[in-house]
Amino acid sequence: MIECKICKKQFNVLTTHLQKAHKMPKKVYRELYHTDEFVSPELKEKLQVAQESHREEKSAFAKQQWSDGTLKGKPRK
């Protein structure tokens, strides 16, 4: 989790909290607290794993379409 430096509460994503609870844009918070951390390390890791998995699935799908000739919607002769 990532801690809001204003109210000390913990969040996965800080930007929505800053806007709703403190009426503060991300840019102002960044300047006041000298940080670029707005997403918790745990969430970053989950997103990275999901992105890698999606990339692998997309690649496998494209390879399958290429091998059977349907990549561009035209079957191979």
MODELLER restraints for C-alpha pairs under 7 A, 6 or more apart:
rsr = mdl.restraints
at = mdl.atoms
rsr.add(forms.Gaussian(group=physical.xy_distance, feature=features.Distance(at['CA:1:A'], at['CA:10:A']), mean=5.68, stdev=0.5))
rsr.add(forms.Gaussian(group=physical.xy_distance, feature=features.Distance(at['CA:1:A'], at['CA:11:A']), mean=5.31, stdev=0.5))
rsr.add(forms.Gaussian(group=physical.xy_distance, feature=features.Distance(at['CA:1:A'], at['CA:12:A']), mean=5.15, stdev=0.5))
rsr.add(forms.Gaussian(group=physical.xy_distance, feature=features.Distance(at['CA:1:A'], at['CA:40:A']), mean=4.80, stdev=0.5))
rsr.add(forms.Gaussian(group=physical.xy_distance, feature=features.Distance(at['CA:1:A'], at['CA:41:A']), mean=6.93, stdev=0.5))
rsr.add(forms.Gaussian(group=physical.xy_distance, feature=features.Distance(at['CA:1:A'], at['CA:42:A']), mean=6.79, stdev=0.5))
rsr.add(forms.Gaussian(group=physical.xy_distance, feature=features.Distance(at['CA:2:A'], at['CA:10:A']), mean=5.37, stdev=0.5))
rsr.add(forms.Gaussian(group=physical.xy_distance, feature=features.Distance(at['CA:2:A'], at['CA:11:A']), mean=5.26, stdev=0.5))
rsr.add(forms.Gaussian(group=physical.xy_distance, feature=features.Distance(at['CA:2:A'], at['CA:12:A']), mean=6.04, stdev=0.5))
rsr.add(forms.Gaussian(group=physical.xy_distance, feature=features.Distance(at['CA:2:A'], at['CA:39:A']), mean=6.75, stdev=0.5))
rsr.add(forms.Gaussian(group=physical.xy_distance, feature=features.Distance(at['CA:2:A'], at['CA:40:A']), mean=4.89, stdev=0.5))
rsr.add(forms.Gaussian(group=physical.xy_distance, feature=features.Distance(at['CA:3:A'], at['CA:9:A']), mean=5.52, stdev=0.5))
rsr.add(forms.Gaussian(group=physical.xy_distance, feature=features.Distance(at['CA:3:A'], at['CA:10:A']), mean=4.44, stdev=0.5))
rsr.add(forms.Gaussian(group=physical.xy_distance, feature=features.Distance(at['CA:3:A'], at['CA:11:A']), mean=6.30, stdev=0.5))
rsr.add(forms.Gaussian(group=physical.xy_distance, feature=features.Distance(at['CA:4:A'], at['CA:10:A']), mean=6.36, stdev=0.5))
rsr.add(forms.Gaussian(group=physical.xy_distance, feature=features.Distance(at['CA:4:A'], at['CA:14:A']), mean=6.87, stdev=0.5))
rsr.add(forms.Gaussian(group=physical.xy_distance, feature=features.Distance(at['CA:12:A'], at['CA:39:A']), mean=5.75, stdev=0.5))
rsr.add(forms.Gaussian(group=physical.xy_distance, feature=features.Distance(at['CA:12:A'], at['CA:40:A']), mean=4.90, stdev=0.5))
rsr.add(forms.Gaussian(group=physical.xy_distance, feature=features.Distance(at['CA:12:A'], at['CA:43:A']), mean=6.33, stdev=0.5))
rsr.add(forms.Gaussian(group=physical.xy_distance, feature=features.Distance(at['CA:13:A'], at['CA:38:A']), mean=5.81, stdev=0.5))
rsr.add(forms.Gaussian(group=physical.xy_distance, feature=features.Distance(at['CA:13:A'], at['CA:39:A']), mean=4.60, stdev=0.5))
rsr.add(forms.Gaussian(group=physical.xy_distance, feature=features.Distance(at['CA:13:A'], at['CA:40:A']), mean=6.35, stdev=0.5))
rsr.add(forms.Gaussian(group=physical.xy_distance, feature=features.Distance(at['CA:14:A'], at['CA:38:A']), mean=5.02, stdev=0.5))
rsr.add(forms.Gaussian(group=physical.xy_distance, feature=features.Distance(at['CA:14:A'], at['CA:39:A']), mean=6.33, stdev=0.5))
rsr.add(forms.Gaussian(group=physical.xy_distance, feature=features.Distance(at['CA:15:A'], at['CA:26:A']), mean=6.08, stdev=0.5))
rsr.add(forms.Gaussian(group=physical.xy_distance, feature=features.Distance(at['CA:15:A'], at['CA:38:A']), mean=6.27, stdev=0.5))
rsr.add(forms.Gaussian(group=physical.xy_distance, feature=features.Distance(at['CA:18:A'], at['CA:24:A']), mean=5.35, stdev=0.5))
rsr.add(forms.Gaussian(group=physical.xy_distance, feature=features.Distance(at['CA:18:A'], at['CA:25:A']), mean=6.76, stdev=0.5))
rsr.add(forms.Gaussian(group=physical.xy_distance, feature=features.Distance(at['CA:19:A'], at['CA:25:A']), mean=5.91, stdev=0.5))
rsr.add(forms.Gaussian(group=physical.xy_distance, feature=features.Distance(at['CA:30:A'], at['CA:36:A']), mean=6.19, stdev=0.5))
rsr.add(forms.Gaussian(group=physical.xy_distance, feature=features.Distance(at['CA:62:A'], at['CA:71:A']), mean=6.79, stdev=0.5))
rsr.add(forms.Gaussian(group=physical.xy_distance, feature=features.Distance(at['CA:65:A'], at['CA:71:A']), mean=4.67, stdev=0.5))
rsr.add(forms.Gaussian(group=physical.xy_distance, feature=features.Distance(at['CA:68:A'], at['CA:76:A']), mean=6.82, stdev=0.5))
rsr.add(forms.Gaussian(group=physical.xy_distance, feature=features.Distance(at['CA:69:A'], at['CA:75:A']), mean=4.81, stdev=0.5))
rsr.add(forms.Gaussian(group=physical.xy_distance, feature=features.Distance(at['CA:69:A'], at['CA:76:A']), mean=4.60, stdev=0.5))
